[in-house]
Amino acid sequence: MDRTRVDTSISGWAGLAGMARIVWDNVTLDELISCEGDAQKLIALVQQRYNMTEEAAAWQVMNFFRTVEYYQA
């Protein structure tokens, strides 16, 4: 997987991290902010916290990014 990074030009990753916190409530807001919108960092964090495969975590993260981009458009 490439180093996908969510487009943060509208509200910034720190703002979007709050939305991500709703999706992944086992991850702290500080941890989400520290991911800086980097898909690989977020995938690893979700995988660890929810004890899931990398593929399952990647699907969730990329789906989140697609949803965010849709609503930012």
C-alpha positions in Angstrom: 0.0 0.0 0.0 1.2 3.5 -0.8 1.7 6.2 1.8 -1.9 7.5 1.5 -2.5 10.7 3.4 -6.0 12.2 3.8 -6.4 15.5 2.1 -6.5 17.9 5.1 -6.7 21.2 3.1 -10.2 22.0 4.4 -10.3 21.3 8.1 -7.0 19.7 8.9 -6.2 16.3 10.3 -6.6 17.4 13.9 -10.2 18.2 13.2 -10.8 15.0 11.3 -9.2 13.0 14.2 -12.3 13.8 16.2 -14.4 12.1 13.6 -12.0 9.2 13.6 -12.3 9.0 17.4 -16.0 8.3 17.0 -15.3 5.4 14.6 -12.4 4.0 16.7 -13.2 4.7 20.3 -10.5 2.4 21.6 -7.9 4.9 20.2 -7.2 8.1 22.0 -7.6 11.5 20.3 -3.9 12.2 20.9 -2.9 8.9 19.2 -5.1 9.8 16.2 -3.6 13.3 16.0 -0.1 11.8 16.1 -1.0 9.7 13.0 -1.0 13.0 11.1 -3.5 11.6 8.5 -1.0 8.9 7.4 -2.9 5.8 6.4 -0.1 3.4 7.3 0.2 4.8 10.8 -3.6 4.7 11.3 -3.8 1.2 10.0 -1.2 -0.1 12.4 -2.9 1.6 15.3 -6.4 0.3 14.4 -4.9 -3.2 13.8 -3.2 -3.2 17.2 -6.1 -1.8 19.2 -8.8 -4.0 17.7 -6.7 -7.1 17.2 -7.6 -7.5 13.6 -5.7 -8.3 10.4 -3.9 -5.7 8.5 -6.3 -6.2 5.6 -9.3 -5.6 7.8 -7.8 -2.5 9.4 -6.7 -1.2 6.0 -10.3 -1.6 4.7 -11.7 0.4 7.6 -9.1 3.2 7.4 -9.4 3.5 3.6 -13.2 3.5 3.9 -13.0 6.3 6.5 -10.7 8.3 4.2 -13.0 7.9 1.2 -16.0 9.0 3.3 -14.1 12.1 4.6 -13.0 13.0 1.0 -16.6 12.6 -0.2 -17.9 15.0 2.4 -15.1 17.5 1.8 -15.7 17.6 -1.9 
